[in-house]
Amino acid sequence: MIKGLMTSLFAVALTMLMSGCSTMHMGWTAVTGQHKLDDNAMEAYDNMFTKVVEYGDPARAMMQEWLVNADIPNDDVAETIKSLAEEYNMRVTGDIKMYTKDDAAPEEVKHARIFSLCSLPIAKVFLNHSRYYGGFMPCRIMLVEYGNGDRWLVSMDMTLAIHGGYELPEDMLKMALSVKKAMDEIPARAAIGDF
């Protein structure tokens, strides 16, 4: 009987604790305004902060990267990006060779080149929604080659730009996801020569 009573008391205490935690969480989200955000916002911020803690580099936490196959020349990577941009309804608005350093040390950047891509109709919609989206425009893919021969394609992870605030209207969300798909898949495919 005492064992049954203890089990019942433990169950009641656990229920009260869980109820209290739930109430505290609801109170916290109400105070901070989190309940107003996109349903995916907190996961997106958590993923970013996890990377910041792991690497100590906030820029790295907001980017994604793909290792370029060793047998694909830089000019072929560039042509693949340009070809794929059209497939994804994006326009190449820039191709800038930042610099080349032939005598770069193995850990030093030897070559850097930036490709700018944009969907002009989508850009117009987002600028009308918030001029601050202009800071993300045009979308960029950087080709970085090191002195040791390693090459990477680096591009922004657009998750926070899409889900980090209030939920976008349905039509804008669809547009944003189409741009995200392009900016995820173009460098991924260019890194392996898939065009």
N, CA and C atoms as a LAMMPS dump frame, in Angstrom:
ITEM: TIMESTEP
0
ITEM: NUMBER OF ATOMS
585
ITEM: BOX BOUNDS ff ff ff
-5.0000000000000000e+02 5.0000000000000000e+02
-5.0000000000000000e+02 5.0000000000000000e+02
-5.0000000000000000e+02 5.0000000000000000e+02
ITEM: ATOMS id mol type element x y z
1 1 1 N 0.812 -1.191 0
2 1 2 C 0 0 0
3 1 3 C 0.863 1.265 0
4 2 1 N 1.913 1.257 0.799
5 2 2 C 2.803 2.418 0.845
6 2 3 C 3.504 2.585 -0.505
7 3 1 N 3.879 1.451 -1.115
8 3 2 C 4.524 1.512 -2.425
9 3 3 C 3.576 2.137 -3.446
10 4 1 N 2.292 1.74 -3.417
11 4 2 C 1.289 2.301 -4.326
12 4 3 C 1.073 3.781 -4.076
13 5 1 N 1.055 4.176 -2.786
14 5 2 C 0.876 5.582 -2.438
15 5 3 C 2.062 6.409 -2.926
16 6 1 N 3.275 5.875 -2.76
17 6 2 C 4.484 6.579 -3.207
18 6 3 C 4.475 6.734 -4.729
19 7 1 N 4.062 5.693 -5.416
20 7 2 C 3.994 5.746 -6.877
21 7 3 C 2.998 6.806 -7.312
22 8 1 N 1.837 6.866 -6.65
23 8 2 C 0.81 7.864 -6.983
24 8 3 C 1.312 9.273 -6.719
25 9 1 N 1.975 9.472 -5.571
26 9 2 C 2.518 10.794 -5.248
27 9 3 C 3.587 11.22 -6.256
28 10 1 N 4.419 10.276 -6.652
29 10 2 C 5.454 10.563 -7.65
30 10 3 C 4.813 10.961 -8.971
31 11 1 N 3.76 10.235 -9.36
32 11 2 C 3.06 10.543 -10.614
33 11 3 C 2.443 11.941 -10.568
34 12 1 N 1.834 12.299 -9.431
35 12 2 C 1.237 13.632 -9.281
36 12 3 C 2.327 14.704 -9.34
37 13 1 N 3.435 14.474 -8.643
38 13 2 C 4.538 15.446 -8.629
39 13 3 C 5.116 15.626 -10.032
40 14 1 N 5.272 14.525 -10.751
41 14 2 C 5.812 14.583 -12.106
42 14 3 C 4.868 15.351 -13.031
43 15 1 N 3.581 15.106 -12.89
44 15 2 C 2.577 15.812 -13.694
45 15 3 C 2.619 17.303 -13.411
46 16 1 N 2.735 17.664 -12.129
47 16 2 C 2.797 19.081 -11.763
48 16 3 C 4.071 19.726 -12.319
49 17 1 N 5.172 19 -12.244
50 17 2 C 6.444 19.515 -12.765
51 17 3 C 6.351 19.749 -14.263
52 18 1 N 5.814 18.758 -14.984
53 18 2 C 5.69 18.876 -16.432
54 18 3 C 4.749 20.021 -16.796
55 19 1 N 3.674 20.15 -16.073
56 19 2 C 2.716 21.226 -16.309
57 19 3 C 3.375 22.577 -16.056
58 20 1 N 4.169 22.651 -15
59 20 2 C 4.882 23.889 -14.673
60 20 3 C 5.883 24.251 -15.744
61 21 1 N 6.631 23.248 -16.24
62 21 2 C 7.609 23.501 -17.308
63 21 3 C 6.908 23.991 -18.562
64 22 1 N 5.786 23.364 -18.89
65 22 2 C 5.033 23.767 -20.071
66 22 3 C 4.529 25.198 -19.925
67 23 1 N 4.038 25.532 -18.756
68 23 2 C 3.535 26.885 -18.495
69 23 3 C 4.678 27.892 -18.555
70 24 1 N 5.839 27.532 -17.978
71 24 2 C 7 28.417 -18.031
72 24 3 C 7.433 28.643 -19.469
73 25 1 N 7.432 27.561 -20.275
74 25 2 C 7.84 27.677 -21.674
75 25 3 C 6.884 28.605 -22.427
76 26 1 N 5.567 28.414 -22.204
77 26 2 C 4.579 29.266 -22.859
78 26 3 C 4.759 30.713 -22.431
79 27 1 N 5.047 30.921 -21.154
80 27 2 C 5.272 32.278 -20.66
81 27 3 C 6.511 32.899 -21.278
82 28 1 N 7.579 32.109 -21.397
83 28 2 C 8.823 32.595 -21.986
84 28 3 C 8.634 32.973 -23.449
85 29 1 N 7.952 32.109 -24.207
86 29 2 C 7.744 32.413 -25.628
87 29 3 C 6.852 33.639 -25.794
88 30 1 N 5.894 33.832 -24.88
89 30 2 C 5.033 35.019 -24.955
90 30 3 C 5.831 36.285 -24.668
91 31 1 N 6.713 36.223 -23.667
92 31 2 C 7.528 37.387 -23.307
93 31 3 C 8.504 37.723 -24.434
94 32 1 N 9.13 36.724 -25.012
95 32 2 C 10.137 36.964 -26.048
96 32 3 C 9.53 37.168 -27.427
97 33 1 N 8.264 36.83 -27.597
98 33 2 C 7.62 36.993 -28.899
99 33 3 C 7.883 35.848 -29.862
100 34 1 N 8.487 34.759 -29.376
101 34 2 C 8.817 33.634 -30.256
102 34 3 C 7.582 33.041 -30.93
103 35 1 N 6.452 33.136 -30.267
104 35 2 C 5.232 32.55 -30.818
105 35 3 C 4.799 33.237 -32.113
106 36 1 N 5.324 34.428 -32.381
107 36 2 C 4.984 35.152 -33.607
108 36 3 C 5.806 34.661 -34.804
109 37 1 N 6.899 33.975 -34.534
110 37 2 C 7.839 33.606 -35.593
111 37 3 C 7.379 32.391 -36.383
112 38 1 N 7.986 32.241 -37.538
113 38 2 C 7.804 31.058 -38.381
114 38 3 C 8.048 29.813 -37.522
115 39 1 N 7.301 28.763 -37.773
116 39 2 C 7.427 27.525 -36.989
117 39 3 C 8.83 26.934 -37.034
118 40 1 N 9.6 27.237 -38.072
119 40 2 C 10.947 26.679 -38.22
120 40 3 C 12.048 27.616 -37.712
121 41 1 N 11.663 28.774 -37.167
122 41 2 C 12.655 29.776 -36.781
123 41 3 C 13.608 29.285 -35.697
124 42 1 N 13.067 28.747 -34.622
125 42 2 C 13.929 28.384 -33.501
126 42 3 C 14.896 27.263 -33.87
127 43 1 N 14.436 26.318 -34.683
128 43 2 C 15.338 25.248 -35.146
129 43 3 C 16.451 25.831 -36.008
130 44 1 N 16.106 26.791 -36.865
131 44 2 C 17.107 27.419 -37.73
132 44 3 C 18.148 28.17 -36.9
133 45 1 N 17.685 28.934 -35.902
134 45 2 C 18.626 29.655 -35.036
135 45 3 C 19.465 28.687 -34.211
136 46 1 N 18.852 27.624 -33.725
137 46 2 C 19.58 26.633 -32.938
138 46 3 C 20.686 25.986 -33.773
139 47 1 N 20.375 25.649 -35.025
140 47 2 C 21.388 25.055 -35.913
141 47 3 C 22.542 26.018 -36.135
142 48 1 N 22.218 27.305 -36.334
143 48 2 C 23.274 28.283 -36.547
144 48 3 C 24.14 28.431 -35.298
145 49 1 N 23.518 28.564 -34.119
146 49 2 C 24.289 28.744 -32.889
147 49 3 C 25.119 27.508 -32.56
148 50 1 N 24.613 26.33 -32.887
149 50 2 C 25.384 25.1 -32.681
150 50 3 C 26.68 25.156 -33.482
151 51 1 N 26.592 25.652 -34.716
152 51 2 C 27.795 25.773 -35.56
153 51 3 C 28.725 26.862 -35.038
154 52 1 N 28.163 27.955 -34.541
155 52 2 C 29 29.019 -33.972
156 52 3 C 29.8 28.469 -32.793
157 53 1 N 29.142 27.711 -31.93
158 53 2 C 29.822 27.128 -30.772
159 53 3 C 30.882 26.126 -31.223
160 54 1 N 30.554 25.327 -32.246
161 54 2 C 31.496 24.305 -32.714
162 54 3 C 32.74 24.912 -33.352
163 55 1 N 32.544 25.941 -34.191
164 55 2 C 33.669 26.487 -34.962
165 55 3 C 34.154 27.843 -34.461
166 56 1 N 33.327 28.56 -33.685
167 56 2 C 33.702 29.892 -33.236
168 56 3 C 33.695 30.915 -34.356
169 57 1 N 33.068 30.581 -35.485
170 57 2 C 33.11 31.411 -36.683
171 57 3 C 31.685 31.673 -37.162
172 58 1 N 31.129 32.869 -36.892
173 58 2 C 29.748 33.132 -37.281
174 58 3 C 29.538 33.113 -38.791
175 59 1 N 30.544 33.508 -39.562
176 59 2 C 30.412 33.477 -41.022
177 59 3 C 30.223 32.039 -41.501
178 60 1 N 31.019 31.134 -40.947
179 60 2 C 30.903 29.725 -41.325
180 60 3 C 29.531 29.167 -40.957
181 61 1 N 28.978 29.632 -39.856
182 61 2 C 27.686 29.129 -39.395
183 61 3 C 26.542 29.53 -40.324
184 62 1 N 26.751 30.574 -41.118
185 62 2 C 25.699 31.045 -42.02
186 62 3 C 25.907 30.592 -43.461
187 63 1 N 26.929 29.772 -43.687
188 63 2 C 27.261 29.332 -45.04
189 63 3 C 27.136 27.816 -45.166
190 64 1 N 27.153 27.374 -46.408
191 64 2 C 27.275 25.95 -46.693
192 64 3 C 28.345 25.812 -47.762
193 65 1 N 28.955 24.63 -47.854
194 65 2 C 30.068 24.468 -48.782
195 65 3 C 30.091 23.075 -49.376
196 66 1 N 30.736 22.992 -50.547
197 66 2 C 30.86 21.742 -51.279
198 66 3 C 32.293 21.629 -51.786
199 67 1 N 32.916 20.503 -51.546
200 67 2 C 34.262 20.244 -52.041
201 67 3 C 34.178 19.932 -53.529
202 68 1 N 34.979 20.632 -54.334
203 68 2 C 34.965 20.448 -55.787
204 68 3 C 35.835 19.239 -56.144
205 69 1 N 35.304 18.37 -57
206 69 2 C 36.07 17.21 -57.46
207 69 3 C 37.391 17.664 -58.07
208 70 1 N 38.46 16.948 -57.743
209 70 2 C 39.808 17.338 -58.168
210 70 3 C 39.978 17.352 -59.681
211 71 1 N 39.196 16.549 -60.396
212 71 2 C 39.382 16.438 -61.846
213 71 3 C 38.566 17.455 -62.655
214 72 1 N 37.913 18.4 -61.985
215 72 2 C 37.113 19.402 -62.694
216 72 3 C 37.856 20.74 -62.672
217 73 1 N 38.294 21.233 -63.845
218 73 2 C 39.003 22.518 -63.887
219 73 3 C 38.101 23.68 -63.453
220 74 1 N 38.727 24.74 -62.956
221 74 2 C 37.973 25.905 -62.492
222 74 3 C 37.057 26.481 -63.571
223 75 1 N 37.55 26.55 -64.804
224 75 2 C 36.722 27.103 -65.88
225 75 3 C 35.496 26.237 -66.144
226 76 1 N 35.625 24.926 -65.952
227 76 2 C 34.468 24.046 -66.113
228 76 3 C 33.459 24.248 -64.98
229 77 1 N 33.965 24.488 -63.779
230 77 2 C 33.078 24.788 -62.653
231 77 3 C 32.278 26.05 -62.974
232 78 1 N 32.963 27.059 -63.491
233 78 2 C 32.309 28.327 -63.834
234 78 3 C 31.248 28.118 -64.905
235 79 1 N 31.579 27.382 -65.937
236 79 2 C 30.618 27.154 -67.018
237 79 3 C 29.421 26.346 -66.533
238 80 1 N 29.666 25.406 -65.632
239 80 2 C 28.57 24.602 -65.078
240 80 3 C 27.622 25.48 -64.266
241 81 1 N 28.172 26.369 -63.443
242 81 2 C 27.339 27.28 -62.652
243 81 3 C 26.468 28.122 -63.58
244 82 1 N 27.066 28.656 -64.637
245 82 2 C 26.321 29.508 -65.573
246 82 3 C 25.239 28.723 -66.309
247 83 1 N 25.555 27.509 -66.68
248 83 2 C 24.585 26.662 -67.385
249 83 3 C 23.43 26.283 -66.458
250 84 1 N 23.745 25.906 -65.226
251 84 2 C 22.71 25.494 -64.276
252 84 3 C 21.833 26.671 -63.839
253 85 1 N 22.402 27.865 -63.781
254 85 2 C 21.613 29.044 -63.388
255 85 3 C 20.393 29.18 -64.287
256 86 1 N 20.595 29.003 -65.562
257 86 2 C 19.487 29.102 -66.519
258 86 3 C 18.439 28.021 -66.253
259 87 1 N 18.903 26.814 -65.954
260 87 2 C 17.981 25.713 -65.665
261 87 3 C 17.08 26.023 -64.466
262 88 1 N 17.611 26.768 -63.494
263 88 2 C 16.857 27.097 -62.281
264 88 3 C 16.192 28.486 -62.35
265 89 1 N 16.096 29.029 -63.558
266 89 2 C 15.48 30.347 -63.765
267 89 3 C 16.172 31.46 -62.987
268 90 1 N 17.481 31.369 -62.915
269 90 2 C 18.288 32.407 -62.284
270 90 3 C 19.135 33.067 -63.375
271 91 1 N 19.438 34.328 -63.171
272 91 2 C 20.296 35.042 -64.115
273 91 3 C 21.653 35.27 -63.462
274 92 1 N 22.737 35.02 -64.219
275 92 2 C 24.073 35.336 -63.721
276 92 3 C 24.267 36.838 -63.897
277 93 1 N 24.361 37.546 -62.782
278 93 2 C 24.496 39 -62.828
279 93 3 C 25.929 39.461 -62.587
280 94 1 N 26.818 38.516 -62.33
281 94 2 C 28.213 38.886 -62.126
282 94 3 C 29.127 37.676 -62.055
283 95 1 N 30.349 37.858 -62.517
284 95 2 C 31.399 36.838 -62.44
285 95 3 C 32.696 37.6 -62.228
286 96 1 N 33.143 37.64 -60.99
287 96 2 C 34.309 38.448 -60.644
288 96 3 C 35.443 37.555 -60.155
289 97 1 N 36.582 37.653 -60.822
290 97 2 C 37.791 36.98 -60.337
291 97 3 C 38.421 37.916 -59.325
292 98 1 N 38.338 37.539 -58.057
293 98 2 C 38.848 38.417 -57.003
294 98 3 C 40.365 38.522 -57.049
295 99 1 N 41.035 37.375 -57.044
296 99 2 C 42.492 37.392 -57.169
297 99 3 C 43.027 35.984 -57.365
298 100 1 N 44.272 35.954 -57.833
299 100 2 C 45.001 34.696 -57.952
300 100 3 C 46.397 34.942 -57.397
301 101 1 N 46.854 34.022 -56.566
302 101 2 C 48.202 34.123 -55.974
303 101 3 C 48.917 32.808 -56.268
304 102 1 N 49.756 32.825 -57.284
305 102 2 C 50.384 31.589 -57.751
306 102 3 C 51.289 30.927 -56.72
307 103 1 N 51.888 31.717 -55.83
308 103 2 C 52.82 31.153 -54.845
309 103 3 C 52.174 30.988 -53.468
310 104 1 N 50.861 30.738 -53.443
311 104 2 C 50.144 30.609 -52.167
312 104 3 C 50.643 29.404 -51.377
313 105 1 N 50.771 29.593 -50.067
314 105 2 C 51.106 28.477 -49.175
315 105 3 C 49.934 27.494 -49.173
316 106 1 N 50.172 26.244 -48.743
317 106 2 C 49.1 25.238 -48.792
318 106 3 C 47.797 25.653 -48.122
319 107 1 N 47.87 26.386 -47
320 107 2 C 46.657 26.773 -46.27
321 107 3 C 46.129 28.149 -46.696
322 108 1 N 46.789 28.771 -47.671
323 108 2 C 46.44 30.112 -48.122
324 108 3 C 45.517 30.035 -49.346
325 109 1 N 44.657 31.038 -49.488
326 109 2 C 43.8 31.085 -50.674
327 109 3 C 44.643 31.457 -51.888
328 110 1 N 44.587 30.603 -52.891
329 110 2 C 45.339 30.807 -54.128
330 110 3 C 44.483 31.53 -55.173
331 111 1 N 43.212 31.192 -55.202
332 111 2 C 42.326 31.737 -56.233
333 111 3 C 40.931 31.92 -55.634
334 112 1 N 40.306 33.044 -55.925
335 112 2 C 38.952 33.289 -55.446
336 112 3 C 38.145 33.964 -56.55
337 113 1 N 36.936 33.455 -56.755
338 113 2 C 36.067 33.952 -57.826
339 113 3 C 34.623 33.929 -57.328
340 114 1 N 33.894 35.003 -57.57
341 114 2 C 32.514 35.107 -57.089
342 114 3 C 31.551 35.164 -58.273
343 115 1 N 30.528 34.321 -58.188
344 115 2 C 29.442 34.32 -59.168
345 115 3 C 28.204 34.883 -58.48
346 116 1 N 27.567 35.858 -59.11
347 116 2 C 26.341 36.448 -58.573
348 116 3 C 25.163 35.982 -59.414
349 117 1 N 24.124 35.503 -58.731
350 117 2 C 22.938 35.003 -59.413
351 117 3 C 21.704 35.675 -58.83
352 118 1 N 20.689 35.855 -59.659
353 118 2 C 19.475 36.498 -59.173
354 118 3 C 18.283 36.11 -60.044
355 119 1 N 17.139 36.034 -59.415
356 119 2 C 15.87 35.973 -60.136
357 119 3 C 15.272 37.366 -59.993
358 120 1 N 15.308 38.153 -61.052
359 120 2 C 14.888 39.549 -60.954
360 120 3 C 13.416 39.714 -60.559
361 121 1 N 12.485 38.912 -61.094
362 121 2 C 11.083 39.068 -60.653
363 121 3 C 10.903 38.766 -59.163
364 122 1 N 11.606 37.748 -58.661
365 122 2 C 11.506 37.409 -57.237
366 122 3 C 12.173 38.491 -56.391
367 123 1 N 13.312 39.002 -56.858
368 123 2 C 14.005 40.066 -56.134
369 123 3 C 13.091 41.276 -55.947
370 124 1 N 12.343 41.626 -56.985
371 124 2 C 11.441 42.782 -56.914
372 124 3 C 10.368 42.571 -55.844
373 125 1 N 9.791 41.375 -55.798
374 125 2 C 8.758 41.071 -54.799
375 125 3 C 9.333 41.212 -53.39
376 126 1 N 10.532 40.681 -53.166
377 126 2 C 11.117 40.711 -51.826
378 126 3 C 11.573 42.111 -51.426
379 127 1 N 12.029 42.902 -52.379
380 127 2 C 12.389 44.281 -52.053
381 127 3 C 11.162 45.096 -51.691
382 128 1 N 10.042 44.827 -52.368
383 128 2 C 8.802 45.516 -52.015
384 128 3 C 8.303 45.09 -50.635
385 129 1 N 8.598 43.854 -50.251
386 129 2 C 8.218 43.353 -48.917
387 129 3 C 9.102 43.987 -47.836
388 130 1 N 10.416 44.016 -48.091
389 130 2 C 11.378 44.589 -47.137
390 130 3 C 12.663 44.929 -47.882
391 131 1 N 13.039 46.2 -47.868
392 131 2 C 14.268 46.61 -48.563
393 131 3 C 15.498 45.909 -48.002
394 132 1 N 15.394 45.404 -46.768
395 132 2 C 16.558 44.775 -46.137
396 132 3 C 16.934 43.45 -46.788
397 133 1 N 16.009 42.854 -47.529
398 133 2 C 16.383 41.66 -48.291
399 133 3 C 17.438 41.998 -49.341
400 134 1 N 17.533 43.291 -49.674
401 134 2 C 18.554 43.71 -50.636
402 134 3 C 19.961 43.354 -50.196
403 135 1 N 20.172 43.232 -48.898
404 135 2 C 21.485 42.85 -48.393
405 135 3 C 21.874 41.429 -48.767
406 136 1 N 20.887 40.621 -49.119
407 136 2 C 21.156 39.243 -49.54
408 136 3 C 21.288 39.123 -51.057
409 137 1 N 21.073 40.223 -51.758
410 137 2 C 21.023 40.171 -53.216
411 137 3 C 22.28 40.776 -53.822
412 138 1 N 22.735 40.263 -54.945
413 138 2 C 22.299 39.002 -55.529
414 138 3 C 22.862 37.826 -54.735
415 139 1 N 22.29 36.671 -54.955
416 139 2 C 22.821 35.459 -54.312
417 139 3 C 24.218 35.198 -54.866
418 140 1 N 25.101 34.701 -54.013
419 140 2 C 26.49 34.508 -54.436
420 140 3 C 26.976 33.076 -54.196
421 141 1 N 27.82 32.661 -55.117
422 141 2 C 28.566 31.412 -54.972
423 141 3 C 30.03 31.776 -55.143
424 142 1 N 30.859 31.402 -54.174
425 142 2 C 32.283 31.694 -54.287
426 142 3 C 33.06 30.412 -54.531
427 143 1 N 33.943 30.466 -55.5
428 143 2 C 34.89 29.388 -55.743
429 143 3 C 36.191 29.784 -55.06
430 144 1 N 36.627 28.967 -54.111
431 144 2 C 37.863 29.237 -53.365
432 144 3 C 38.814 28.07 -53.562
433 145 1 N 40.019 28.381 -54.025
434 145 2 C 41.059 27.353 -54.192
435 145 3 C 42.228 27.676 -53.278
436 146 1 N 42.729 26.658 -52.59
437 146 2 C 43.865 26.822 -51.685
438 146 3 C 45.167 26.38 -52.35
439 147 1 N 46.265 26.782 -51.737
440 147 2 C 47.58 26.429 -52.27
441 147 3 C 47.818 24.938 -52.348
442 148 1 N 47.111 24.157 -51.507
443 148 2 C 47.279 22.701 -51.547
444 148 3 C 46.425 22.038 -52.627
445 149 1 N 45.662 22.858 -53.375
446 149 2 C 44.845 22.324 -54.462
447 149 3 C 43.386 22.079 -54.098
448 150 1 N 43.051 22.099 -52.799
449 150 2 C 41.644 21.921 -52.411
450 150 3 C 40.823 23.093 -52.926
451 151 1 N 39.625 22.783 -53.441
452 151 2 C 38.73 23.824 -53.938
453 151 3 C 37.335 23.613 -53.352
454 152 1 N 36.717 24.723 -52.994
455 152 2 C 35.39 24.688 -52.382
456 152 3 C 34.471 25.672 -53.079
457 153 1 N 33.211 25.321 -53.153
458 153 2 C 32.168 26.272 -53.514
459 153 3 C 31.445 26.625 -52.224
460 154 1 N 31.289 27.911 -51.959
461 154 2 C 30.681 28.391 -50.72
462 154 3 C 29.492 29.285 -51.077
463 155 1 N 28.38 29.058 -50.398
464 155 2 C 27.188 29.877 -50.621
465 155 3 C 26.415 30.007 -49.316
466 156 1 N 25.611 31.064 -49.214
467 156 2 C 24.855 31.3 -47.996
468 156 3 C 23.779 30.241 -47.796
469 157 1 N 23.622 29.804 -46.563
470 157 2 C 22.487 28.958 -46.194
471 157 3 C 21.305 29.905 -46.003
472 158 1 N 20.306 29.791 -46.867
473 158 2 C 19.195 30.749 -46.883
474 158 3 C 18.107 30.447 -45.845
475 159 1 N 18.306 29.416 -45.036
476 159 2 C 17.264 29.002 -44.096
477 159 3 C 16.808 30.14 -43.194
478 160 1 N 17.747 30.878 -42.602
479 160 2 C 17.368 31.973 -41.702
480 160 3 C 16.699 33.123 -42.439
481 161 1 N 17.142 33.402 -43.665
482 161 2 C 16.532 34.475 -44.442
483 161 3 C 15.071 34.159 -44.754
484 162 1 N 14.754 32.871 -44.826
485 162 2 C 13.388 32.452 -45.158
486 162 3 C 12.554 32.217 -43.905
487 163 1 N 13.115 31.516 -42.921
488 163 2 C 12.342 31.089 -41.753
489 163 3 C 12.694 31.824 -40.459
490 164 1 N 13.63 32.755 -40.503
491 164 2 C 14.121 33.36 -39.268
492 164 3 C 13.249 34.426 -38.651
493 165 1 N 12.201 34.851 -39.346
494 165 2 C 11.328 35.894 -38.809
495 165 3 C 9.878 35.459 -38.822
496 166 1 N 8.991 36.413 -39.057
497 166 2 C 7.575 36.065 -39.176
498 166 3 C 7.396 35.208 -40.426
499 167 1 N 6.379 34.383 -40.401
500 167 2 C 6.109 33.505 -41.537
501 167 3 C 5.824 34.351 -42.779
502 168 1 N 6.48 33.98 -43.884
503 168 2 C 6.255 34.694 -45.144
504 168 3 C 4.878 34.344 -45.708
505 169 1 N 4.265 35.266 -46.442
506 169 2 C 3.035 34.91 -47.149
507 169 3 C 3.3 33.722 -48.075
508 170 1 N 2.275 32.93 -48.317
509 170 2 C 2.439 31.667 -49.04
510 170 3 C 3.106 31.838 -50.4
511 171 1 N 2.722 32.865 -51.162
512 171 2 C 3.306 33.048 -52.491
513 171 3 C 4.788 33.415 -52.391
514 172 1 N 5.14 34.24 -51.388
515 172 2 C 6.539 34.608 -51.208
516 172 3 C 7.369 33.428 -50.717
517 173 1 N 6.781 32.612 -49.845
518 173 2 C 7.49 31.428 -49.358
519 173 3 C 7.824 30.502 -50.52
520 174 1 N 6.879 30.322 -51.413
521 174 2 C 7.11 29.462 -52.582
522 174 3 C 8.254 30.011 -53.435
523 175 1 N 8.283 31.323 -53.631
524 175 2 C 9.37 31.941 -54.406
525 175 3 C 10.712 31.767 -53.694
526 176 1 N 10.723 32.043 -52.388
527 176 2 C 11.965 31.944 -51.618
528 176 3 C 12.512 30.532 -51.638
529 177 1 N 11.628 29.546 -51.523
530 177 2 C 12.078 28.152 -51.546
531 177 3 C 12.622 27.761 -52.909
532 178 1 N 12.097 28.373 -53.973
533 178 2 C 12.637 28.071 -55.306
534 178 3 C 14.05 28.63 -55.452
535 179 1 N 14.296 29.809 -54.87
536 179 2 C 15.647 30.381 -54.904
537 179 3 C 16.585 29.55 -54.026
538 180 1 N 16.098 29.145 -52.85
539 180 2 C 16.918 28.307 -51.965
540 180 3 C 17.29 26.996 -52.659
541 181 1 N 16.335 26.398 -53.341
542 181 2 C 16.606 25.152 -54.065
543 181 3 C 17.717 25.379 -55.093
544 182 1 N 17.632 26.481 -55.817
545 182 2 C 18.66 26.801 -56.81
546 182 3 C 20.022 26.978 -56.156
547 183 1 N 20.049 27.723 -55.043
548 183 2 C 21.328 28.028 -54.41
549 183 3 C 21.884 26.86 -53.606
550 184 1 N 21.073 25.863 -53.326
551 184 2 C 21.562 24.616 -52.728
552 184 3 C 22.069 23.671 -53.811
553 185 1 N 21.33 23.593 -54.911
554 185 2 C 21.61 22.562 -55.911
555 185 3 C 22.631 22.987 -56.959
556 186 1 N 22.676 24.261 -57.332
557 186 2 C 23.652 24.679 -58.358
558 186 3 C 25.073 24.409 -57.9
559 187 1 N 25.505 24.885 -56.709
560 187 2 C 26.884 24.582 -56.304
561 187 3 C 27.114 23.103 -56.033
562 188 1 N 26.107 22.428 -55.494
563 188 2 C 26.268 20.989 -55.233
564 188 3 C 26.525 20.235 -56.53
565 189 1 N 25.802 20.593 -57.559
566 189 2 C 25.971 19.924 -58.852
567 189 3 C 27.242 20.366 -59.556
568 190 1 N 27.562 21.667 -59.477
569 190 2 C 28.784 22.162 -60.124
570 190 3 C 30.03 21.534 -59.51
571 191 1 N 29.993 21.243 -58.218
572 191 2 C 31.151 20.652 -57.527
573 191 3 C 31.473 19.254 -58.036
574 192 1 N 30.479 18.594 -58.605
575 192 2 C 30.715 17.219 -59.122
576 192 3 C 30.602 17.164 -60.64
577 193 1 N 30.449 18.326 -61.277
578 193 2 C 30.38 18.374 -62.733
579 193 3 C 29.07 17.86 -63.299
580 194 1 N 28.008 17.986 -62.553
581 194 2 C 26.686 17.512 -62.988
582 194 3 C 25.926 18.657 -63.647
583 195 1 N 25.885 18.66 -64.979
584 195 2 C 25.147 19.717 -65.675
585 195 3 C 24.398 19.147 -66.862
